[in-house]
Amino acid sequence: PDVLSGRKSGAAATKDDLSKSVSAEGNIVQVFVSFPPGPNFLVEVQVFRVRKGADDIIIPTELDTVLVGDDALFSFDVTSIDVQPGDELRVDWYNYDGGNAHTVPIVLIIAKRAGG
């Protein structure tokens, strides 16, 4: 499988994002989100697949929701999300902590299709 990972240190009271292009056909099989100690549920995370300009939310599964945590590792099995060359995977971080920057690492595992 391919592994796409990213981490950003979001400055205090900011929104940040990171996008990576997909190079082969496959399925996202797992997503890991690691909240270190400290964000105190003030950092929100969303993970998207962007295809032809349209955002499809992967984590959490509903568009108007976010993932938050503090000193927690989340693991999601998401075998129904297909990816293909030209797609982008984007992570949005929202830091509502007015005094501190926080880093929340994200890892996506992609199982390539045969011939992909």
C-alpha positions in Angstrom: 0.0 0.0 0.0 0.9 3.7 -0.4 1.1 5.9 2.6 0.3 9.6 2.4 1.1 11.5 5.5 1.1 15.1 6.6 1.5 17.2 9.6 1.2 21.0 10.1 1.9 23.2 13.0 -1.1 25.4 13.0 -0.4 28.8 14.4 -2.7 30.0 17.1 -6.3 30.9 15.9 -5.8 29.9 12.3 -7.0 27.6 9.6 -4.4 25.6 7.6 -4.6 22.9 5.0 -2.3 20.5 3.2 -3.1 18.8 -0.2 -1.3 15.8 -1.8 -1.9 14.4 -5.3 -2.8 10.8 -5.8 -0.6 8.9 -8.2 -2.4 5.5 -8.7 -5.8 4.0 -8.6 -6.8 2.4 -5.3 -8.8 2.6 -2.2 -8.2 4.4 1.1 -8.2 1.6 3.6 -7.2 3.4 6.8 -6.8 6.9 8.2 -5.0 7.7 11.4 -5.3 11.0 13.2 -3.1 11.6 16.2 -3.9 14.4 18.6 -0.9 14.9 21.0 -1.4 16.2 24.5 -2.2 19.9 24.6 -4.9 20.9 22.0 -7.6 20.5 24.7 -10.2 19.8 21.9 -9.5 23.2 20.4 -8.0 21.8 17.1 -10.5 20.5 14.5 -9.6 18.2 11.6 -11.3 17.3 8.4 -10.0 15.0 5.6 -11.3 15.3 2.0 -10.9 13.7 -1.4 -11.0 16.4 -4.1 -12.0 15.1 -7.5 -12.7 17.5 -10.4 -13.0 20.4 -8.0 -15.6 18.7 -5.8 -14.8 18.0 -2.1 -15.9 14.6 -0.7 -15.4 14.4 3.0 -13.7 11.2 4.3 -13.2 12.0 8.0 -15.5 12.6 9.8 -18.2 11.2 7.5 -20.6 14.1 7.6 -19.7 17.5 6.0 -20.7 19.7 8.9 -18.8 17.8 11.5 -15.2 17.8 12.7 -12.8 15.5 14.5 -11.3 16.9 17.8 -9.2 15.3 20.5 -6.5 15.7 23.1 -3.9 13.0 23.7 -5.8 10.5 21.5 -5.1 8.4 18.4 -8.0 7.7 16.1 -8.0 4.9 13.5 -10.7 4.7 10.8 -11.3 1.9 8.3 -12.6 3.5 5.2 -12.5 0.9 2.4 -15.3 2.5 0.4 -13.3 5.6 -0.6 -11.7 5.1 -4.1 -8.9 7.3 -5.4 -7.5 7.8 -8.9 -4.7 9.8 -10.5 -5.7 13.4 -10.6 -7.5 13.3 -7.2 -6.1 15.2 -4.3 -6.3 14.4 -0.6 -6.7 17.4 1.5 -6.5 17.9 5.3 -8.0 21.0 6.9 -6.9 21.9 10.4 -8.7 24.6 12.4 -6.8 25.9 15.5 -9.1 27.7 17.9 -6.5 27.9 20.7 -5.7 31.6 20.8 -2.4 31.2 22.5 -0.7 28.1 21.2 0.2 26.4 17.9 -0.5 22.6 17.7 0.6 19.8 15.4 -1.8 17.0 14.5 -0.3 14.3 12.3 -2.5 12.5 9.7 -1.7 9.3 7.9 -3.8 7.8 5.0 -3.1 4.2 3.8 -4.0 3.5 0.2 -4.2 0.0 -1.2 -3.3 0.2 -4.9 -5.5 -1.6 -7.4 -3.8 -4.2 -9.6 -2.3 -2.4 -12.6 -2.8 1.0 -10.8 
